Amino acid sequence: MNGSGAADRAPDRARDKAADRPSHTAAHRAARPGGADGDRDRPLLVTLRALGLGDLLTAVPALRALRRHFADHRHVLLAPEELHPIVRASGAVDELVPFRALEPGLGGRGAPPGLERPAVAVNLHGSGPQSHRLLLELAPRRLLAFAHPDVAAPVEGPPWPPDAHEVWRWCGLLAEAGIAVDPTDLDLPTPDPAAVTAARAAAGTDAGRPLTVIHPGASSGARRWPVERFAAVAWAEHASGRAVAVTGSADEGELVAAVVEQGSLPPPSNRCGTPLEELMALVAGADRLVCGDTGVAHLATAYGTPSVVLFGPTPPSRWGPPPDRPRHRVLWAGMTGDPHGTNPDPGLLAIGVADVLAGLASLDAELVRAPASAPA
């Protein structure tokens, strides 16, 4: 994908599954620790990143760079409301204004009120033009975004880099504007120990038993490994004496239930529909994670949880964990395809159960788990 067409190119691994319906409910104030509620005297910085979990996590280094560079500004983020726990944990934002994704071809449907004439607007959402135009509706004095031929207004930014890693894409945009950015600044603070203990207990285990989290879902069929293979991995982990928690979004109930049933797991293993804060604690407190190329994989990166991540149509060079973090195993057959396809990608199907079990065994053999707050 590239930014030369008419449609706004959001990050090409996935689209937010919700409809493009701006939600102008009350903002979450003081998402950043120490943020001042109601402080309207500071210059306004508005950033757009109205996508999903993994999209937000890969943007954390850029969001933190904006926070540092515009330290005297009130930083408002337009993003889905359910991602507020991540926004709060990032420490990079003063307010979250709930806003849904822009779907390709639909265009913007109006920017939220009350954010007019910001000092700076930053497009961390896509290549344009729809996302550019939405921010331009606010009449910002300065717009940081990738250049787009269909947007005549002044835009401070280079051309869209179609093959860049998602973290580096947005860090590169800011670096071009003279903003110091650290692409390795991906870690989140460790959740409260009581929350971790409660999340593990809900999954049927305590601190004395190793826990494997398996997340079989993805927003497209092309990135969804077959359920029977996830079940085989779950059975092997359970048979080895580990507790297993199978997670999924609220609309993935059948998928999660099938993995639990076919893997002969006890009922508490079904953690479908777990609230985001509990999911964050569960992944942070897990001993390892198995999942596809989806948002939960980026939680493992943020918390230093060892992981085995399966890639299919999209190469890990664009969405994978940082290569210098040895706790993460990437499995990829070397083929690319349509990340929004309905059926499992042939490259994903080329990864077998034995490959995943070998990846897990390599974690056992080579990795010594350090505290979740340490670089991973």
C-alpha positions as CSV (number, residue, x, y, z in Angstrom):
1,M,0.0,0.0,0.0
2,N,1.1,3.6,-0.6
3,G,-0.2,7.0,0.1
4,S,-0.7,8.1,-3.6
5,G,-4.3,7.1,-4.0
6,A,-7.5,8.8,-3.0
7,A,-8.3,6.6,-0.1
8,D,-6.8,7.3,3.3
9,R,-4.2,4.6,4.1
10,A,-4.4,3.6,7.7
11,P,-1.8,1.1,8.9
12,D,-2.2,-1.7,6.5
13,R,-2.0,-4.7,8.9
14,A,-5.5,-4.2,10.2
15,R,-8.5,-1.9,10.3
16,D,-10.5,-1.0,13.3
17,K,-13.6,-3.2,13.2
18,A,-16.0,-0.6,14.3
19,A,-17.9,1.6,11.9
20,D,-16.5,5.1,11.1
21,R,-18.8,6.9,13.5
22,P,-17.2,9.7,15.5
23,S,-18.1,9.4,19.2
24,H,-18.2,12.8,20.7
25,T,-18.8,11.7,24.3
26,A,-17.0,13.3,27.2
27,A,-13.3,13.3,27.0
28,H,-11.2,11.3,29.5
29,R,-9.3,14.0,31.3
30,A,-5.8,13.8,32.7
31,A,-4.9,10.6,30.9
32,R,-1.3,11.5,31.7
33,P,-0.4,11.3,35.3
34,G,-0.3,14.8,36.7
35,G,-2.4,16.2,33.8
36,A,-4.5,19.2,34.8
37,D,-8.2,18.8,34.3
38,G,-9.8,21.8,32.7
39,D,-6.6,23.7,31.9
40,R,-7.4,25.5,28.7
41,D,-4.7,28.2,28.9
42,R,-2.0,26.0,27.4
43,P,-1.5,25.7,23.6
44,L,-3.4,22.8,22.2
45,L,-1.8,19.7,20.5
46,V,-4.2,17.4,18.8
47,T,-3.1,13.9,17.6
48,L,-5.2,11.5,15.6
49,R,-4.7,7.7,16.0
50,A,-8.2,6.3,15.8
51,L,-7.4,2.7,15.3
52,G,-7.0,-0.5,17.3
53,L,-4.9,-1.9,20.2
54,G,-1.8,-2.8,18.3
55,D,-1.9,0.4,16.3
56,L,-1.9,2.5,19.5
57,L,0.9,0.5,21.1
58,T,3.2,0.9,18.1
59,A,2.5,4.7,18.3
60,V,3.6,5.0,21.9
61,P,7.2,6.1,21.1
62,A,5.8,8.8,18.8
63,L,3.2,9.9,21.3
64,R,5.8,10.2,24.1
65,A,8.1,12.1,21.7
66,L,5.3,14.6,21.1
67,R,4.7,14.9,24.9
68,R,8.4,15.7,25.5
69,H,8.7,18.1,22.6
70,F,5.5,20.0,23.2
71,A,5.8,19.8,27.0
72,D,3.9,23.1,27.5
73,H,1.0,22.0,25.3
74,R,-2.3,20.3,26.3
75,H,-2.0,17.0,24.4
76,V,-5.4,15.6,23.2
77,L,-5.6,12.3,21.5
78,L,-8.4,11.2,19.2
79,A,-8.7,7.4,19.6
80,P,-11.3,4.8,20.5
81,E,-12.7,5.2,24.0
82,E,-12.0,1.5,25.0
83,L,-8.3,2.1,24.6
84,H,-8.2,4.6,27.5
85,P,-6.2,2.1,29.8
86,I,-3.4,2.0,27.2
87,V,-3.5,5.8,26.8
88,R,-3.3,6.3,30.5
89,A,-0.4,3.8,30.9
90,S,1.6,5.5,28.2
91,G,1.8,8.7,30.2
92,A,1.9,10.7,26.9
93,V,-1.6,12.3,26.7
94,D,-3.6,14.7,28.8
95,E,-7.0,13.9,27.4
96,L,-8.5,11.2,25.3
97,V,-11.4,12.3,23.1
98,P,-13.3,9.2,22.0
99,F,-13.2,8.8,18.2
100,R,-13.7,5.9,15.9
101,A,-11.6,4.8,12.9
102,L,-11.7,6.2,9.3
103,E,-12.6,3.3,7.0
104,P,-11.0,3.4,3.5
105,G,-13.1,5.3,1.0
106,L,-15.6,6.7,3.5
107,G,-13.9,9.9,4.3
108,G,-14.2,12.0,7.5
109,R,-17.5,12.6,9.0
110,G,-16.6,15.7,11.1
111,A,-14.0,16.4,13.7
112,P,-15.1,16.6,17.4
113,P,-16.1,20.0,18.6
114,G,-14.2,22.0,21.1
115,L,-10.7,21.4,19.6
116,E,-10.7,24.2,17.0
117,R,-7.6,26.1,16.1
118,P,-5.0,24.0,17.9
119,A,-1.4,25.1,17.8
120,V,-0.4,21.8,16.3
121,A,-2.2,18.8,14.8
122,V,-0.5,15.5,14.2
123,N,-1.7,12.8,11.9
124,L,-0.5,9.4,13.3
125,H,-3.5,7.7,11.7
126,G,-2.8,7.2,8.0
127,S,-1.4,8.6,4.8
128,G,-4.3,10.8,3.9
129,P,-6.2,12.5,2.4
130,Q,-9.3,11.8,4.6
131,S,-7.4,11.9,7.9
132,H,-5.6,15.1,6.8
133,R,-8.8,16.8,5.9
134,L,-10.4,15.9,9.2
135,L,-7.6,17.5,11.1
136,L,-7.6,20.5,8.7
137,E,-11.3,21.0,9.7
138,L,-9.8,22.1,13.1
139,A,-7.8,24.9,11.4
140,P,-4.5,24.1,13.1
141,R,-1.7,26.5,12.8
142,R,0.6,23.7,12.0
143,L,-0.1,20.2,10.6
144,L,2.4,17.3,10.9
145,A,1.5,14.6,8.5
146,F,2.8,12.6,5.5
147,A,2.7,14.6,2.3
148,H,-0.3,13.7,0.0
149,P,-0.8,15.0,-3.6
150,D,-4.6,15.4,-2.9
151,V,-4.1,17.8,0.0
152,A,-3.2,21.3,-1.1
153,A,-2.9,22.8,2.4
154,P,0.7,23.0,3.8
155,V,1.7,19.7,5.4
156,E,5.0,19.3,7.2
157,G,6.1,15.8,6.3
158,P,7.9,13.4,3.9
159,P,6.2,11.0,1.5
160,W,4.4,8.0,2.9
161,P,6.9,5.1,3.4
162,P,4.9,2.0,2.3
163,D,7.4,-0.6,3.6
164,A,8.5,0.9,6.9
165,H,8.0,-0.8,10.2
166,E,4.9,0.7,11.9
167,V,6.9,2.0,14.8
168,W,9.6,3.6,12.6
169,R,7.0,5.0,10.2
170,W,5.6,7.4,12.8
171,C,8.9,8.1,14.5
172,G,10.3,9.0,11.1
173,L,7.5,11.5,10.5
174,L,8.4,13.3,13.7
175,A,12.1,13.1,13.2
176,E,11.6,14.9,9.8
177,A,10.0,17.7,11.8
178,G,13.0,18.0,14.1
179,I,11.4,16.2,17.0
180,A,13.7,13.9,19.0
181,V,12.2,10.4,19.2
182,D,13.2,7.0,20.6
183,P,11.7,4.1,18.6
184,T,12.6,1.7,21.4
185,D,10.4,3.5,23.9
186,L,7.7,0.9,23.8
187,D,7.5,-0.4,27.4
188,L,4.5,0.2,29.6
189,P,4.7,0.3,33.4
190,T,4.0,-3.0,35.1
191,P,0.3,-3.3,36.2
192,D,-0.5,-3.3,39.9
193,P,0.5,-6.7,41.4
194,A,-3.0,-7.1,42.9
195,A,-4.4,-6.7,39.4
196,V,-2.0,-9.3,38.0
197,T,-2.8,-11.8,40.8
198,A,-6.6,-11.3,40.2
199,A,-6.2,-11.8,36.5
200,R,-4.3,-15.0,37.0
201,A,-6.8,-16.2,39.5
202,A,-9.7,-15.6,37.1
203,A,-7.8,-17.8,34.6
204,G,-7.6,-20.6,37.3
205,T,-4.1,-20.3,38.4
206,D,-1.9,-18.7,41.0
207,A,1.7,-17.3,41.0
208,G,3.2,-20.7,41.6
209,R,2.1,-22.2,38.3
210,P,3.4,-21.1,34.9
211,L,0.8,-19.5,32.7
212,T,0.6,-19.5,28.9
213,V,-1.8,-17.0,27.2
214,I,-3.1,-18.1,23.8
215,H,-4.9,-15.5,21.7
216,P,-6.3,-17.2,18.5
217,G,-8.2,-14.2,17.1
218,A,-7.4,-11.5,14.6
219,S,-9.4,-8.8,12.8
220,S,-9.2,-10.6,9.5
221,G,-9.3,-14.3,8.5
222,A,-6.1,-13.9,6.6
223,R,-4.2,-13.5,9.9
224,R,-6.1,-16.2,11.8
225,W,-4.3,-19.5,12.3
226,P,-6.7,-22.5,12.2
227,V,-8.5,-23.2,15.5
228,E,-7.5,-26.8,15.6
229,R,-3.9,-25.9,15.6
230,F,-4.2,-23.4,18.4
231,A,-6.1,-26.1,20.3
232,A,-3.2,-28.5,19.7
233,V,-0.8,-26.0,21.2
234,A,-3.1,-25.3,24.1
235,W,-3.4,-29.0,24.8
236,A,0.4,-29.5,24.7
237,E,0.9,-26.6,27.1
238,H,-1.7,-27.8,29.5
239,A,-0.4,-31.4,29.4
240,S,3.1,-30.0,30.3
241,G,1.6,-28.7,33.6
242,R,1.1,-25.1,32.6
243,A,-2.1,-23.2,33.1
244,V,-3.6,-21.9,29.9
245,A,-5.7,-18.8,29.3
246,V,-7.4,-18.4,25.9
247,T,-8.3,-14.8,25.2
248,G,-10.4,-13.1,22.6
249,S,-12.7,-10.1,22.0
250,A,-16.3,-10.2,22.9
251,D,-17.3,-11.2,19.3
252,E,-14.8,-14.1,19.2
253,G,-16.7,-16.3,21.7
254,E,-17.1,-19.3,19.4
255,L,-13.5,-19.2,18.4
256,V,-12.3,-19.1,22.0
257,A,-14.7,-21.8,23.1
258,A,-13.6,-24.1,20.3
259,V,-9.9,-23.8,21.4
260,V,-10.9,-24.5,25.0
261,E,-13.0,-27.5,24.1
262,Q,-10.7,-29.0,21.5
263,G,-7.7,-28.4,23.8
264,S,-9.4,-30.2,26.7
265,L,-8.9,-27.2,28.9
266,P,-10.8,-26.5,32.2
267,P,-13.6,-23.8,32.0
268,P,-11.6,-21.0,33.7
269,S,-9.3,-21.1,30.7
270,N,-11.9,-19.3,28.6
271,R,-11.1,-15.6,29.1
272,C,-13.1,-14.3,26.1
273,G,-14.3,-10.8,26.4
274,T,-11.9,-9.9,29.2
275,P,-11.8,-6.1,29.8
276,L,-8.7,-4.4,28.5
277,E,-7.3,-3.6,31.9
278,E,-7.6,-7.3,32.9
279,L,-6.1,-8.4,29.6
280,M,-3.2,-6.1,30.2
281,A,-2.6,-7.6,33.7
282,L,-3.0,-11.1,32.3
283,V,-0.4,-10.7,29.6
284,A,1.9,-8.8,31.9
285,G,1.7,-11.6,34.5
286,A,1.9,-14.5,32.0
287,D,5.0,-16.6,31.4
288,R,4.5,-16.6,27.7
289,L,2.1,-15.8,24.9
290,V,1.1,-17.5,21.6
291,C,-0.8,-15.4,19.1
292,G,-1.0,-14.2,15.5
293,D,-0.1,-10.8,14.1
294,T,-2.5,-8.9,16.2
295,G,-2.7,-6.3,19.0
296,V,-2.0,-8.6,21.9
297,A,1.4,-9.4,20.5
298,H,2.3,-5.7,21.1
299,L,1.2,-6.0,24.7
300,A,3.8,-8.8,25.1
301,T,6.4,-6.4,23.7
302,A,5.3,-3.6,26.0
303,Y,5.5,-5.9,29.1
304,G,8.5,-8.0,28.2
305,T,6.4,-11.2,28.2
306,P,8.0,-14.0,26.1
307,S,6.0,-14.7,23.0
308,V,5.7,-16.8,19.9
309,V,4.0,-14.7,17.2
310,L,2.8,-16.1,13.9
311,F,2.9,-14.0,10.8
312,G,1.2,-14.7,7.5
313,P,0.4,-12.1,4.8
314,T,2.4,-9.3,6.4
315,P,6.1,-9.6,7.1
316,P,7.4,-9.1,10.6
317,S,9.7,-6.4,9.3
318,R,6.6,-4.2,9.2
319,W,4.7,-5.3,12.3
320,G,6.9,-7.6,14.3
321,P,8.5,-7.2,17.7
322,P,11.8,-5.3,17.7
323,P,14.5,-7.8,16.5
324,D,16.8,-6.8,19.4
325,R,14.4,-8.1,22.1
326,P,15.3,-11.8,22.4
327,R,12.2,-12.9,24.4
328,H,10.0,-12.9,21.2
329,R,10.0,-15.6,18.6
330,V,8.7,-14.7,15.1
331,L,7.4,-17.5,12.8
332,W,7.0,-16.5,9.2
333,A,7.1,-18.6,6.0
334,G,8.5,-15.7,3.9
335,M,5.3,-15.2,1.9
336,T,3.2,-12.1,1.6
337,G,-0.5,-11.6,0.7
338,D,-3.6,-9.7,1.4
339,P,-3.8,-8.9,5.2
340,H,-7.5,-8.2,4.9
341,G,-8.4,-11.5,3.2
342,T,-11.2,-13.7,4.4
343,N,-9.4,-17.0,4.5
344,P,-6.1,-17.9,6.3
345,D,-3.1,-16.8,4.2
346,P,-1.1,-19.7,2.6
347,G,2.0,-18.4,4.4
348,L,0.3,-18.6,7.7
349,L,-0.9,-22.1,6.9
350,A,2.7,-23.1,6.2
351,I,3.4,-22.8,9.9
352,G,2.7,-26.0,11.7
353,V,2.0,-26.9,15.3
354,A,5.4,-28.4,15.6
355,D,6.9,-25.0,14.6
356,V,5.1,-23.3,17.4
357,L,6.0,-25.9,20.0
358,A,9.6,-25.6,18.8
359,G,9.4,-21.8,19.3
360,L,8.1,-22.3,22.8
361,A,10.8,-24.8,23.6
362,S,13.4,-22.3,22.5
363,L,12.0,-19.8,24.9
364,D,12.4,-22.5,27.7
365,A,15.9,-23.2,26.6
366,E,17.3,-19.8,26.1
367,L,15.4,-17.2,28.0
368,V,15.5,-16.3,31.7
369,R,12.5,-14.1,32.5
370,A,13.5,-10.7,33.9
371,P,11.0,-8.3,35.6
372,A,8.3,-7.1,33.2
373,S,9.5,-3.6,33.5
374,A,13.0,-4.4,32.1
375,P,13.8,-4.1,28.4
376,A,12.5,-7.1,26.5
